[in-house]
Amino acid sequence: MKYVDEFRDGDLARGLARSLATLARDDRDYRFMEFCGGHTHAISRYGLEDLLPPNIRMIHGPGCPVCVLPVGRIDAAIALARDPKVTLCTYADLMRVPASGGMSLIKAKAAGADIRMVYSTLDAIRIAEAEPSREVVFFAIGFETTTPPTALAIRLAAQKKLSNFSVFCNHVLTPAAMRAILAGEGEGVEIDGFVGPSHVSAVIGVRPYQFAAQQFNKPIVIAGFEPLDVMQSIMMLVRQLNEGRCEVENQYGRAVTHEGNLKAQAEVADIFELRDSFEWRGLGEVPASALRLREAYADYDAERRFGVTTPSAKDNPACECGAILRGAKRPHDCKLFGTVCTPETPMGSCMVSSEGACAAQWTYRRFDTQRVAS
């Protein structure tokens, strides 16, 4: 395992940029989607787009689970938190995501709902233990990276026989979203390859992405989060396309293995099962793209315990988050970006989440550059 500095060396980055300029063919364009918001932030923070040849374009993808969670699920969580018996525990980045009617979890908390920010699933377990008279519900959200901690919390609650702990499950699956994006290609976006997620891949490994290469003829390179990781991954994608190859390659070998974390996978498989379908912001209903608790753990399923239903709800009609999440538009294409919609007054999830594309471009002022604005 290397230290961080080796992957932020400016001279090496400029050397990679010169190599890319030589490698990229003048007679074609290269359009690569970075699926993960961590890569979007690395690209914006380190100005990587300014180092790329003009015919290599990076397309911002879904980014993070907070961004893709539909409004109806936030509305359902708020309704759950308004139950006087319920204490809703969640991560901080969900608190300011806009819901229907100008509401959000933080506004519901200000209005009296018992909503508490936690750092881990174990915090919610501790609250349930300390306050046995409260129904403690953990608002679980995340890609495959954060699913194992939720599974462990449910197992721990079962071992401790906690009858007042449950999970409102919103864990979603990265490969299913990639498939939906590729199946809808041509609807405002064309993709030549993916910079694949890193932390997700540390859990699930390389194999789940094979469909992209085999069925859609799109190469994927799993990349680390540092700037040189991203630059090398882009070079690997360019090289694949130039050679007429479509493969899943692993640039992030220092953290990702072919098989992934088998122990974490087994734990998740024991606790969760696939939902038939789940709504994603920007993608609509995506088959087999999310998880729910198995029947054996139904006692810890907040949706069953409280009869939670997901109301039909729509985003702010002026907000372009949906199009941005599927790569059809960029943040500066939204007329709300940087005017009505800022991190202090977010109109959509892409500006709220620390990994959202709008937040990245706002934070690092990338929309001020001529290249991004063009």
C-alpha positions as CSV (number, residue, x, y, z in Angstrom):
1,M,0.0,0.0,0.0
2,K,1.4,3.4,-1.0
3,Y,1.0,6.6,0.8
4,V,-1.1,9.4,-0.6
5,D,1.6,11.8,-1.9
6,E,2.7,9.4,-4.6
7,F,-0.8,9.6,-6.2
8,R,-0.9,13.4,-6.1
9,D,2.4,14.2,-7.8
10,G,1.9,17.1,-10.2
11,D,4.9,16.2,-12.4
12,L,3.6,12.7,-12.8
13,A,0.1,14.0,-13.6
14,R,1.5,16.3,-16.4
15,G,3.5,13.4,-17.7
16,L,0.3,11.3,-17.9
17,A,-1.4,14.2,-19.6
18,R,1.3,14.3,-22.3
19,S,1.0,10.6,-22.8
20,L,-2.7,10.8,-23.1
21,A,-2.4,13.6,-25.7
22,T,-0.3,11.3,-27.8
23,L,-2.4,8.2,-27.2
24,A,-5.8,9.8,-27.9
25,R,-6.6,9.6,-31.6
26,D,-7.5,12.8,-33.4
27,D,-10.2,11.1,-35.5
28,R,-12.5,10.2,-32.6
29,D,-14.0,11.4,-29.4
30,Y,-13.8,9.6,-26.0
31,R,-16.7,9.9,-23.6
32,F,-16.2,8.3,-20.2
33,M,-18.6,8.3,-17.3
34,E,-17.2,8.3,-13.7
35,F,-20.0,6.6,-11.8
36,C,-18.8,7.5,-8.3
37,G,-19.0,11.0,-6.7
38,G,-15.6,10.5,-5.2
39,H,-14.1,10.5,-8.7
40,T,-16.2,13.5,-9.7
41,H,-14.7,15.4,-6.7
42,A,-11.2,14.3,-7.6
43,I,-11.7,15.5,-11.2
44,S,-13.0,18.9,-10.0
45,R,-10.6,19.3,-7.1
46,Y,-7.4,18.6,-9.0
47,G,-8.5,20.2,-12.4
48,L,-8.1,16.9,-14.2
49,E,-10.4,17.9,-17.1
50,D,-8.0,20.8,-17.9
51,L,-5.2,18.2,-18.3
52,L,-7.1,16.0,-20.8
53,P,-7.1,16.4,-24.5
54,P,-10.2,18.2,-25.8
55,N,-11.6,15.0,-27.4
56,I,-11.8,13.2,-24.0
57,R,-14.9,14.2,-22.1
58,M,-15.8,13.1,-18.6
59,I,-19.5,12.6,-17.9
60,H,-20.7,12.8,-14.3
61,G,-22.8,9.8,-13.3
62,P,-25.1,8.9,-10.4
63,G,-22.5,9.9,-7.9
64,C,-23.8,8.7,-4.6
65,P,-26.9,7.0,-3.0
66,V,-28.0,10.3,-1.4
67,C,-28.2,11.8,-4.9
68,V,-30.2,8.9,-6.4
69,L,-32.7,8.4,-3.6
70,P,-36.1,9.5,-4.8
71,V,-38.2,12.2,-3.1
72,G,-40.8,9.7,-2.1
73,R,-38.4,7.8,0.1
74,I,-37.5,11.0,2.0
75,D,-41.2,11.8,2.4
76,A,-41.7,8.3,3.8
77,A,-38.9,8.8,6.3
78,I,-40.3,12.1,7.4
79,A,-43.7,10.5,7.9
80,L,-42.1,7.8,10.0
81,A,-40.1,10.3,12.1
82,R,-43.3,12.2,12.9
83,D,-44.7,9.1,14.8
84,P,-44.3,10.2,18.4
85,K,-42.9,6.8,19.4
86,V,-40.1,6.8,16.8
87,T,-36.5,8.0,16.9
88,L,-35.1,8.2,13.4
89,C,-31.3,7.8,13.1
90,T,-29.5,8.7,9.9
91,Y,-26.3,10.0,8.5
92,A,-25.8,13.8,8.3
93,D,-25.7,14.0,4.5
94,L,-29.4,13.0,4.3
95,M,-30.6,15.7,6.6
96,R,-30.9,18.5,4.1
97,V,-32.0,16.6,1.0
98,P,-35.2,18.4,-0.3
99,A,-38.5,16.5,0.1
100,S,-42.0,17.4,-1.0
101,G,-43.5,20.7,0.0
102,G,-40.2,22.3,0.8
103,M,-39.6,19.9,3.7
104,S,-36.4,18.0,4.7
105,L,-35.4,15.8,7.6
106,I,-33.7,18.8,9.3
107,K,-36.8,20.9,9.0
108,A,-38.9,18.0,10.4
109,K,-36.4,17.8,13.3
110,A,-36.8,21.5,13.9
111,A,-40.6,21.0,13.9
112,G,-40.3,18.5,16.7
113,A,-39.6,15.1,15.1
114,D,-37.0,13.0,17.0
115,I,-34.4,12.7,14.3
116,R,-30.8,12.1,15.3
117,M,-27.6,12.2,13.2
118,V,-25.3,9.3,13.8
119,Y,-21.8,8.3,12.6
120,S,-22.4,4.6,12.3
121,T,-25.0,1.9,12.6
122,L,-23.6,1.0,16.0
123,D,-24.7,4.5,17.3
124,A,-28.3,3.6,16.5
125,I,-27.9,0.3,18.3
126,R,-26.6,2.1,21.4
127,I,-29.5,4.5,21.3
128,A,-32.0,1.6,21.1
129,E,-30.2,0.0,24.1
130,A,-30.2,3.2,26.1
131,E,-33.8,4.1,25.4
132,P,-35.9,0.9,25.4
133,S,-39.2,2.9,25.4
134,R,-38.4,4.4,22.0
135,E,-38.8,2.7,18.6
136,V,-35.3,3.4,17.1
137,V,-35.3,3.3,13.3
138,F,-32.1,3.5,11.3
139,F,-32.5,5.1,7.9
140,A,-30.1,2.9,6.0
141,I,-28.8,4.2,2.7
142,G,-25.8,3.4,0.5
143,F,-24.3,1.4,-2.3
144,E,-22.6,-1.9,-1.6
145,T,-20.0,-0.1,0.5
146,T,-22.3,0.7,3.4
147,T,-24.5,-2.4,3.2
148,P,-22.3,-4.7,5.3
149,P,-22.4,-2.4,8.4
150,T,-26.2,-2.3,8.2
151,A,-26.2,-6.1,8.0
152,L,-23.9,-6.4,11.0
153,A,-26.2,-4.0,13.0
154,I,-29.2,-6.2,12.2
155,R,-27.3,-9.3,13.3
156,L,-26.2,-7.5,16.5
157,A,-29.7,-6.4,17.3
158,A,-30.9,-10.0,16.9
159,Q,-28.1,-11.2,19.2
160,K,-29.0,-8.6,21.8
161,K,-32.7,-9.3,21.3
162,L,-33.5,-5.6,20.8
163,S,-37.2,-5.4,20.2
164,N,-37.2,-1.6,19.6
165,F,-34.7,-1.5,16.7
166,S,-35.5,-1.6,13.0
167,V,-34.1,-0.5,9.7
168,F,-35.7,1.5,6.9
169,C,-33.7,0.0,4.1
170,N,-32.6,2.0,1.0
171,H,-29.5,0.1,0.0
172,V,-29.1,0.1,-3.8
173,L,-26.8,-1.8,-6.2
174,T,-24.3,-0.2,-8.5
175,P,-24.2,-2.7,-11.4
176,A,-27.9,-2.5,-11.9
177,A,-27.7,1.3,-12.2
178,M,-24.9,0.9,-14.8
179,R,-27.1,-1.5,-16.8
180,A,-30.0,0.9,-16.7
181,I,-27.8,3.8,-17.9
182,L,-26.4,1.7,-20.8
183,A,-29.9,0.4,-21.7
184,G,-31.1,4.0,-22.0
185,E,-28.0,5.2,-23.8
186,G,-28.9,7.6,-26.6
187,E,-31.4,9.5,-24.4
188,G,-29.3,12.6,-24.2
189,V,-26.0,10.8,-23.4
190,E,-23.5,8.5,-25.2
191,I,-20.9,6.6,-23.2
192,D,-17.7,4.9,-24.5
193,G,-16.6,3.5,-21.1
194,F,-16.8,3.8,-17.3
195,V,-14.4,4.8,-14.6
196,G,-15.7,2.2,-12.2
197,P,-16.3,2.7,-8.4
198,S,-13.5,1.9,-6.0
199,H,-14.9,1.4,-2.5
200,V,-18.0,-0.4,-4.0
201,S,-15.6,-2.7,-5.9
202,A,-13.6,-3.4,-2.8
203,V,-16.7,-5.2,-1.5
204,I,-18.2,-6.8,-4.7
205,G,-15.0,-7.3,-6.7
206,V,-14.5,-7.2,-10.4
207,R,-16.9,-9.9,-11.7
208,P,-20.3,-8.0,-11.4
209,Y,-19.2,-5.6,-14.1
210,Q,-18.6,-8.2,-16.8
211,F,-22.0,-7.6,-18.3
212,A,-21.0,-4.1,-19.5
213,A,-18.1,-5.5,-21.6
214,Q,-19.9,-8.6,-22.7
215,Q,-23.4,-7.4,-23.4
216,F,-22.9,-3.6,-24.1
217,N,-19.3,-3.6,-25.5
218,K,-18.2,-1.0,-23.0
219,P,-14.9,-1.1,-21.2
220,I,-14.7,-0.5,-17.4
221,V,-11.6,0.4,-15.4
222,I,-12.0,0.3,-11.6
223,A,-10.1,3.3,-10.3
224,G,-8.8,4.6,-7.0
225,F,-9.8,8.1,-5.8
226,E,-6.5,9.9,-6.1
227,P,-5.8,12.1,-9.2
228,L,-3.1,9.8,-10.7
229,D,-5.5,6.9,-10.2
230,V,-8.1,8.6,-12.3
231,M,-5.6,9.8,-14.9
232,Q,-4.2,6.3,-15.3
233,S,-7.7,4.8,-15.5
234,I,-8.6,7.2,-18.3
235,M,-5.4,6.1,-20.1
236,M,-6.4,2.5,-19.7
237,L,-9.8,3.2,-21.2
238,V,-8.4,5.0,-24.1
239,R,-6.0,2.2,-24.8
240,Q,-8.8,-0.4,-24.7
241,L,-10.8,1.6,-27.2
242,N,-7.9,2.2,-29.5
243,E,-7.1,-1.6,-29.5
244,G,-10.8,-2.5,-30.0
245,R,-11.0,-4.2,-26.6
246,C,-13.9,-4.2,-24.1
247,E,-12.7,-5.6,-20.8
248,V,-13.1,-4.9,-17.1
249,E,-9.7,-3.9,-15.8
250,N,-8.7,-3.1,-12.2
251,Q,-6.4,-0.1,-11.8
252,Y,-7.1,0.0,-8.0
253,G,-5.3,-3.3,-7.3
254,R,-4.0,-2.0,-4.0
255,A,-7.5,-2.2,-2.5
256,V,-9.7,-4.2,-5.0
257,T,-9.4,-7.9,-5.7
258,H,-11.1,-9.9,-8.4
259,E,-13.4,-11.7,-5.9
260,G,-14.0,-8.7,-3.5
261,N,-14.7,-9.1,0.2
262,L,-16.2,-12.5,0.4
263,K,-17.0,-12.3,4.1
264,A,-18.9,-9.0,3.6
265,Q,-20.7,-10.5,0.6
266,A,-21.8,-13.5,2.7
267,E,-23.1,-11.4,5.5
268,V,-25.1,-9.2,3.1
269,A,-26.5,-12.3,1.3
270,D,-27.7,-13.8,4.6
271,I,-29.5,-10.6,5.8
272,F,-30.8,-9.1,2.6
273,E,-32.5,-10.2,-0.6
274,L,-33.3,-8.4,-3.9
275,R,-36.3,-6.2,-4.4
276,D,-38.1,-6.8,-7.6
277,S,-37.8,-3.1,-8.5
278,F,-36.7,0.2,-6.9
279,E,-37.0,3.8,-8.0
280,W,-33.9,5.8,-8.6
281,R,-33.8,9.6,-9.0
282,G,-33.0,10.2,-12.7
283,L,-33.4,6.6,-13.8
284,G,-36.9,5.7,-12.7
285,E,-37.8,2.2,-11.7
286,V,-34.8,-0.1,-12.1
287,P,-35.4,-3.9,-11.8
288,A,-33.4,-5.9,-9.2
289,S,-31.5,-2.7,-8.1
290,A,-32.1,-2.6,-4.4
291,L,-32.2,-4.7,-1.2
292,R,-34.7,-5.5,1.5
293,L,-34.5,-7.6,4.6
294,R,-35.2,-11.3,4.3
295,E,-38.2,-12.8,5.9
296,A,-36.0,-14.3,8.7
297,Y,-35.3,-10.7,9.8
298,A,-38.7,-9.2,9.3
299,D,-38.9,-8.1,12.9
300,Y,-36.1,-5.6,12.1
301,D,-37.8,-4.3,8.9
302,A,-39.3,-0.8,9.6
303,E,-41.3,-1.0,6.4
304,R,-43.1,-4.0,7.7
305,R,-43.3,-3.0,11.3
306,F,-44.8,0.5,10.6
307,G,-46.5,-0.2,7.3
308,V,-44.4,2.3,5.5
309,T,-45.6,3.2,2.0
310,T,-43.7,5.3,-0.5
311,P,-45.8,8.2,-1.7
312,S,-45.6,9.3,-5.3
313,A,-43.6,12.5,-5.4
314,K,-41.7,14.6,-8.0
315,D,-38.6,16.7,-7.9
316,N,-38.7,20.5,-8.2
317,P,-39.6,20.8,-11.9
318,A,-36.9,23.5,-12.4
319,C,-34.2,21.2,-10.9
320,E,-32.1,19.2,-13.4
321,C,-30.7,16.6,-10.9
322,G,-32.3,13.7,-12.7
323,A,-30.7,14.6,-16.0
324,I,-27.4,15.3,-14.3
325,L,-27.4,11.9,-12.5
326,R,-27.7,10.0,-15.7
327,G,-25.1,12.1,-17.5
328,A,-27.5,13.8,-19.9
329,K,-26.7,17.3,-18.5
330,R,-24.0,19.0,-16.5
331,P,-24.6,21.1,-13.4
332,H,-24.1,24.4,-15.3
333,D,-26.9,23.4,-17.6
334,C,-29.4,23.8,-14.8
335,K,-30.8,27.3,-14.6
336,L,-31.0,27.0,-10.8
337,F,-27.3,26.2,-10.4
338,G,-25.3,28.8,-8.5
339,T,-28.3,31.2,-8.3
340,V,-31.2,29.8,-6.4
341,C,-29.5,26.5,-5.8
342,T,-26.3,26.7,-3.7
343,P,-25.0,24.5,-0.8
344,E,-26.7,26.9,1.6
345,T,-30.0,26.8,-0.2
346,P,-30.0,23.4,-2.1
347,M,-32.9,22.7,-4.5
348,G,-31.8,19.2,-5.3
349,S,-29.8,16.3,-4.0
350,C,-26.8,16.9,-6.3
351,M,-26.0,20.1,-4.4
352,V,-26.7,18.6,-1.0
353,S,-24.6,15.5,-1.0
354,S,-20.9,16.0,-0.4
355,E,-20.3,13.7,-3.4
356,G,-22.9,15.3,-5.8
357,A,-21.8,16.7,-9.1
358,C,-23.3,20.1,-8.4
359,A,-21.6,20.3,-5.0
360,A,-18.2,19.3,-6.7
361,Q,-18.4,22.0,-9.3
362,W,-19.6,24.6,-6.9
363,T,-17.0,23.8,-4.3
364,Y,-14.0,23.9,-6.7
365,R,-15.5,26.6,-8.9
366,R,-15.1,24.5,-12.0
367,F,-18.1,26.2,-13.6
368,D,-16.0,29.4,-13.8
369,T,-13.5,27.8,-16.3
370,Q,-14.0,28.3,-20.0
371,R,-13.7,24.5,-20.6
372,V,-16.4,23.5,-18.2
373,A,-18.7,26.3,-19.3
374,S,-18.4,25.4,-23.0
